[in-house]
Amino acid sequence: MQEQELYKQLTEIFHDLFDDDTLVLTRELTAAEVPEWDSFNHINLIVAVEGAFKIKFQTAELESLQTVGHLVDLIEKKLAAQGR
C-alpha cells in the first residue's frame, strides 16, 4: 500500500473519530496538536486503525509512537510483514 493511500485512509479515521473534517494529517502531527486526542481517544484510534488495516499492534510498539509519521511507518511495517 502506498503512503498516500495510507494517509487517505488515516485521514478518514481521524475525521470520523475526532469529528473534525478540518484535520490535516502530516508526518509531524502529534496528539498535543489535536484537542480531542486524549488517552481514551488514543485507544479508540488504535482500535480503529487495527480494524481498518487488519493488523495488530504490540503494546511495546505503541509506546514508541510520537507522531502520525511514526504511526504510518508502523502500519507500513505491519502490512509489509503480511505481504501487502
Secondary structure in CASP SS format (residue, H / E / C, confidence):
PFRMAT SS
TARGET T0000
AUTHOR 0000-0000-0000
METHOD secondary structure of the structure
MODEL  1
M C 1.00
Q C 1.00
E H 1.00
Q H 1.00
E H 1.00
L H 1.00
Y H 1.00
K H 1.00
Q H 1.00
L H 1.00
T H 1.00
E H 1.00
I H 1.00
F H 1.00
H H 1.00
D H 1.00
L H 1.00
F H 1.00
D C 1.00
D C 1.00
D C 1.00
T C 1.00
L C 1.00
V C 1.00
L C 1.00
T C 1.00
R C 1.00
E C 1.00
L C 1.00
T C 1.00
A H 1.00
A H 1.00
E H 1.00
V C 1.00
P C 1.00
E C 1.00
W C 1.00
D C 1.00
S H 1.00
F H 1.00
N H 1.00
H H 1.00
I H 1.00
N H 1.00
L H 1.00
I H 1.00
V H 1.00
A H 1.00
V H 1.00
E H 1.00
G H 1.00
A H 1.00
F H 1.00
K C 1.00
I C 1.00
K C 1.00
F C 1.00
Q C 1.00
T H 1.00
A H 1.00
E H 1.00
L H 1.00
E H 1.00
S C 1.00
L C 1.00
Q C 1.00
T C 1.00
V H 1.00
G H 1.00
H H 1.00
L H 1.00
V H 1.00
D H 1.00
L H 1.00
I H 1.00
E H 1.00
K H 1.00
K H 1.00
L H 1.00
A H 1.00
A H 1.00
Q C 1.00
G C 1.00
R C 1.00
END
